[in-house]
Amino acid sequence: MVCLTLSLSVSAQDTLQAQSLSNAKFGLTFKKLFLDYQTTNGGNFGYFGRYTSGYELGFNYRIQPNLVLYAPLRFGVIDDYTNEGFTVEEHISTVSLDGQIHYNLSPDNKLFQTGVFAGIGAVMELDNGINIKIPVGIKLSFPFTQKATIDWQSEFRKSFEEGKSNFQHGLGFTYWLGVKSMAKEKEMSEKEKRSTKDSAGDGVPDELDL
């Protein structure tokens, strides 16, 4: 009986945690990026040693529980490959900004949340100009507190310039702002019940019934 009670209590808390996250309006994301330009230029997807790195700082705005606008700002370094011998010709620093729409396939899942996304972005390669990309990808999030998730994201970024399309993967976390704690939600709910309780049945709440 005790085990059943504890199990129900944990399940209820997990559900409330997922619901709290899905109701939060704003969030900040930080990710470590793994940039793969070599696969789309004749390389091997599994050759992780040729991946380069970067960082991402993003802003989330939730339109609906399962729909989020996301604007990531990224800084990274990519390799420019020659066609002969698949050797690195130079390292290029990049700055990029995207506008994305994320659709959460399981906003109330207490263990993990899956999603898909698409958008448009501009990548500035220092000294090499700007190219436009269309990112399409998948996302997996694990809620680990009432206000935060650990996130994994993988995407393909189609460029309109030859040799500039790439795969990109990221691991990081999102902190949601304005999420009420379960204790506060419970306290507010109990206060609301007390304020509307009418023991006398005369239509006047007990707090106002003299």
C-alpha positions, 0 to 999 in steps of 0.5 A: 500500500505504501509503495503504491502511494509513493508510486502515485505521488511520484507519477503525479509530481512528474506529470505536474513537472511536464505540465509546468514546462509546457506552460512556460512562455520563455526559455534560454538555451545553451548548447555545445555544437558538433559541426559536420561539413565533411560528410556532404563533401565526400566524407564519412558521417561516422568520421567524428574526428573531422567534426568541428565545434561551436556554441549556441545561445538561443531564445525560446518563445512558446506560442502553444504547449506544443509549438515554440519559436526559437532563435539561435545565435551560433559561433563556430569554426568549420573546415574548408576542404580541397577536392584533392586528398580530402585535406583541410584547406583552411579553418573558417570562423562563422557566426549564424542566426536562425529563425525556427519553429519547433513542434513538440510531439509529446509536450506532457511526457514526464520522461522525455519529449520529442520534437521536429523543427524547420526554419531559415538561417543566415551564416556569415563566414568571416572573410567569405560572405554570407550564405542562406540555409534551410535547417530541418531536424529532430530534438530530444529533451529530458526534463530534470527539474521543474524549470530545465531540460537537457536537450539533444538536437540533430539537423541537416542544413541545406545551403543554396551555395555549393559545398556549404550544406552540412549536418549539425548536432548539439547537446545542452540545456534549456532553462524556462522562465516563469515556471511556478513550482509545484509547492506554489501551485498547490498552495495557490490551489488550496487558497482558492479552495478556501476562498470559495468554500461555503459551509453554510450553503448560503452563497457567501464564501466562509471568508466573507460570511459573518 
